[in-house]
Amino acid sequence: MLSQLYRDFAEPENMYEVQLMIFHVSDHRDPELVRNAWQALLDEGEWHYRARQNAELTPSFSAQLQRGRARAGVRARRLRRRRARKAVPHF
């Protein structure tokens, strides 16, 4: 179940926090995968931090931010549809 969650959602959608939670819960011991997920998460956080710092200096930043939010919304809807298709009926 966890490997399917990782393979179908967390890894292809770059959900680094979810990947790390799956590693923790499953007691996963591949140091390279864990290190890569942590590095990607930290890099993502650094990008957001730098983007906020530069917001006042970049006139088009708000437009970029809006496009990013729109893409995130599309991505979330796509994930919901994919989950709905793969949903297992509960008895």
Backbone hydrogen bonds, N-H to C=O, Kabsch-Sander energy under -0.5 kcal/mol:
donor,donor_aa,acceptor,acceptor_aa,energy
5,L,1,M,-2.2
6,Y,2,L,-2.7
7,R,3,S,-2.8
8,D,4,Q,-3.0
9,F,5,L,-1.9
10,A,5,L,-1.9
11,E,6,Y,-2.8
13,E,9,F,-1.9
14,N,11,E,-1.4
15,M,10,A,-2.7
16,Y,14,N,-1.4
19,Q,15,M,-2.5
20,L,16,Y,-2.4
21,M,17,E,-2.1
22,I,18,V,-2.7
23,F,19,Q,-2.5
24,H,20,L,-2.3
25,V,21,M,-2.9
26,S,22,I,-2.5
27,D,24,H,-0.9
28,H,23,F,-2.5
34,V,30,D,-2.1
35,R,31,P,-2.7
36,N,32,E,-2.5
37,A,33,L,-2.2
38,W,34,V,-2.4
39,Q,35,R,-2.7
40,A,36,N,-2.4
41,L,37,A,-2.3
42,L,38,W,-2.6
43,D,39,Q,-2.7
44,E,40,A,-2.4
45,G,41,L,-2.2
46,E,42,L,-2.4
47,W,43,D,-2.2
48,H,44,E,-2.0
49,Y,45,G,-2.2
50,R,46,E,-2.7
51,A,47,W,-2.5
52,R,48,H,-2.1
53,Q,49,Y,-1.9
54,N,50,R,-2.1
55,A,52,R,-0.9
57,L,54,N,-0.5
58,T,54,N,-1.5
61,F,58,T,-1.5
64,Q,60,S,-2.2
65,L,61,F,-2.9
66,Q,62,S,-2.4
67,R,63,A,-2.2
68,G,64,Q,-2.4
69,R,65,L,-2.5
70,A,66,Q,-2.4
71,R,67,R,-2.5
72,A,68,G,-2.3
73,G,69,R,-2.2
74,V,70,A,-2.3
75,R,71,R,-2.6
76,A,72,A,-2.4
77,R,73,G,-2.3
78,R,74,V,-2.4
79,L,75,R,-2.3
80,R,76,A,-2.4
81,R,77,R,-2.4
82,R,78,R,-2.4
83,R,79,L,-2.8
84,A,80,R,-2.3
85,R,81,R,-2.0
86,K,82,R,-1.6
87,A,83,R,-0.7
87,A,84,A,-0.5
